[in-house]
């Protein structure tokens, strides 16, 4: 029904539509805009509109549903206002059907390709097939990586895909520059590639690789005032939870520290941002019961609430979940259930994972950071000891978690919540239990460490945590300071 | 080595077998000489002994001779090491490089250590290579692969020692690991443990100790998809994936078998292995050993990883569990144990002959066999009667009336199994055999059978002999207060009746005061009449309670602490423990008897690509049209090309139209030249004869029917999509037509097989095997076990070592196979039919090949009869020759003629493990010295000596009794190694009990689980809540978590072409064929066990931790599969 009503515009204009093209159009984010675009751009000689006739060049999609789930709840505490711009909570539409997976990736493609389109004059892949072009012509495509292979001669062969088809691109070992750039490609990245076609027209030899990336902005930012503090991975309930250090930290937050320096900072605190894993959870890994001091999940949260409820009321707290928390494992994760939220003081704000929040004019993108595992495993030179480097990879590709099917479970929602549309002032992750802070093109990247000592598992996999370190950011200057408890 | 020592009759038997064998080989060769098969002669070489097998398996010439020399004065292990050194030094065999010599040396040594039977030496080692140490010296790397598992821990560990031994001989340095490499091993083995099972998990420090010190680098192929996370991209370790073979050799080999390695190190005086001392002495295993010596504790290891639908029969060592009866029946031993068939029925038909039980001790698992001469279960019926059921018929009658199973009966385990597992003997339950020997010793007379209560008491009083076991109750199971209460109650309320033959107690009162429960705990049988509890023959019982003839209590205070002590003091008799130890058990896997089918199951190994569709129907391929313009039946397939040496014609068939046998047409895939060698002389690439080209399949298809003179009326006739073998040689289509006609399926090597669970059998009776004494006489049997002439069908006869008893299903399938072979001989080869069998009785006496999974050596066997059980009964030596024991494993039989005519190396898959499970050699004669050593620990006496029972009370190490017991090991090398075996307990029917396990007859997993839990509720020795929790934690929860994870990371699949995608294609449809793409993990698979888990968790009130895990996963699933928008619309929205 829907399909027919959509396509009727085309039919009324006197065109026939092939089934493939019909599918492409109807599954698009904004089919009406696309149809209007087609009507405007299609060649007069065309009678039956097929996939190759749909030229995306110049299609400026009018994005209505750009922000997945917008909510603008201003906190009642007007001194430290907070509004949530982007969060999956109560907006999950996924029911687990195949088409949802397709839509999820198409949504990613259309939004990320839009960011690149201005810099690359790309054509649909389907149009590269069949009609032979002059070999050596420079052409560009925007594609999602579907396969990365190394040839026996040491070159890298990458298959790219767009909604019309797929194409193979060779990153030659002899072109050091481009080859090294291609080292950074991970599966399901959306990037632009320019290069020359081989003689048989079946392969593109890459010359240029374009990531969506952040725009190169100056450092002049309109900040706010006061300070925000970032923590994550508290892991209350675990027998390796560092209670003593945590209590010291709470003393500091309550502005009762004996250290005047710390107290001074505490006086300026306006926000505390928590990026997941506030408890150790139950049943997260085999044999976890042996390593829990609080075996009941709700008791764990009671304990957390007991601490958080002591935080002075003029400090606003935002909490998002992580993979140890009692919410669904598939990301994007909605926020904590009512039963848990009720344990906390009502002024504590709960969000999903990821979530984009506005803290009195400062945009903070919170993401627990599960995908850092994937980045570290697939990009050479990244390690758990420098989590900020993995976070840099996120902002460069304007996507928090590109690779599908590996360590991150995803829920196929209508829109891809991992796409970074709005450029945040601060990107905040946790998960890996190490600390890292970095400035990149006006965005501050923070990984906020942990409150858990090295676990048996981490010993085995050679991860050395940096517990009880807390980054504090001056909201006026975006200067980070590191506190140690 | 030489000939096997045998008696005259056995010699005749072997001659008879070999006569038939050679006759069949001759027929097979005649058929194959026509050139209609890959090779013009049969491809299974015969191996008379181990030396032959090793040489045939590895293919190094001269090995057999050297083995025979070495074995004259060295043990197997020593000889293997010596031979390895010989080969590496170049004394045996011919090798181009040092590397190849080392590799062969190690392979041959493993082959010897594994009796030349398993596939480990060919498949378990990928290659051997030389690496460079940081100081510039060289070291040896052995790349182990997954199939090394089949070698077993000892051979795995010794293979490393062989490596070290040969390394010294040729001057290669030791491996000097870098620090990060050591840590990589630690991480990787711990990770492997999570993915797969390891018999022994070394501690992290133990792993470090081994890697730091082991002179050989234990490397391996990546076998798992998982990658290590910490120590990645190391220089000298080529993969980040987990190397399963490496983990096995290090953990199950070197770590677990360190004492064995040390023994050889000491003998050979090799240095550099001193670290084994710290390993052996420092380990925590030592403490456990000590514990075991002093006292045997309940072990719950067998309870781990409980699966839904496979019930627990007894918790560890709990009263009401299996009572141990020492002894061997003719269908037990060799890791098979017996229980009464009545018990099989009463325990809801879960256990049948061949079912595997995981047991608490002495080993890990045991196959089950029916033995009706031991005690069955004791039950309470709904009417209150408590009785013991010893026969299957009564069990079936009463099954529905059973309220509680108070005691699950006896389990028959032989001494040999304790010896084999090196488990201390545990105190024997007091049983008739023991009592009878005590009686004999004291009185010099044969003990009376079934003495009545007066006689029993007289014997106690007159000879001071222990109380007869039938009147001995489980006193050790009750508390002091219970004893006092019981004695008081009977003193006050008991009434003797019928001259003391019956004791009556008021039922209502007895129940109220818990007296009935105490009687049940003691296993005092009773019935309920007119609201009275009636105990028959109560006099010994009354005396044991310290009551006088008038039922007056003769005592005030209990004389000592333990109840049995009290009983002894009060009664004035010696009373022994009825069941000092119980043995816990749960169901392992069900018995199996089924035709071997690949999935999907082809009738013929002929490739048809996609043209046959997903069902691979050959008829659709014959009528296939690629497009409107193409010819009917023209299909494109990858196939091996052959060429006729005389006329030069190219074909895929084995015989050219001119009648000549064709040979593969090899070419170099790189330079495209035709070369008639395995390696291209120019570019050194491996050559191939495979090309993808169009063939007119319709012609091939029609012509095959025509040649056979068969009409095409086959309902289903299936081929394969693609050949997996190196040369992609297809089978002749004719073979498939005849197989399809007789409803037979082929396995990867071209043979037809039938799988069955193994059980041992040492003696048979013609009447239980569907055969006659006459027939047995024809087959070379002469006398029964007592040496009498064989005349009647019910005489017990010793089974000949290579004779097999198969399930009826197998017999039917074999019968079909004989018809197929006859058809093949007549219609395809134009020869005389061979079997001419019409009924299954006709095939008694046919020759078979027994072959176990993971092995590559078949054993020649002969069919002697059938059984209705779903098992393959054979002599323990026969199983041992295949390197199996009877703990629930299964293996297959095939018809000898089928193997000889149809087996070919050309069909075997060209991949890791491809050579496993194929008859690469055939052992023709079983030499007991050359079978798996485990079989040497079988006891074959007719009764256990009194001394045995007495020593068990001290938890003696079974080794100390080795001399006293009549074991196979003491008979080796004499004619008695085949003859004169006996057993201690007979069974009237080796096929007694239910035919199929309830696990197989019940439908869904939920149904199975319900049955499992309802049985758990019935058995006193089982804690049903614990069972429920274990099933949830070890089966349902991992399933739920796994599927939920899998859903969110799943790959997609095209329904049309079967293409697989890591993620959904952006085009939505299949990029290859435009077909519809679907999910591979569905919501249904994820939710499957959610509801039942919630229900079970609630009903049995499992731990709150587990309940929360289920609750959380429920929320998780709901969040993933419910749209928040539509969720908010409740019923109210529509009103």
Interface residues (C-beta under 8 A of the other chain):
Chain A: X20 X23 X24 X27 X90 X91 X92 X93 X94 X95 X96 X97 X98 X99 X101 X102 X104 X105 X106 X109 X144 X146 X147 X161 X162 X163 X164 X165 X166 X187 X188 X282 X283 X286 X289 X295 X296 X297 X298 X326 X327 X328 X329 X330 X334 X337 X373 X377 X380 X404 X405 X406 X408 X409 X410 X411 X460 X461 X462 X463
Chain B: X183 X186 X187 X190 X191 X194 X204 X227 X228 X229 X230 X231 X232 X233 X1037 X1041 X1044 X1045 X1047 X1048 X1049 X1050 X1051 X1052 X1062 X1063 X1064 X1065 X1066 X1067 X1068 X1069 X1071 X1074 X1077 X1078 X1079 X1082 X1083 X1104 X1105 X1108 X1109 X1112 X1113 X1115 X1116 X1119 X1120 X1121 X1122 X1123 X1124 X1125
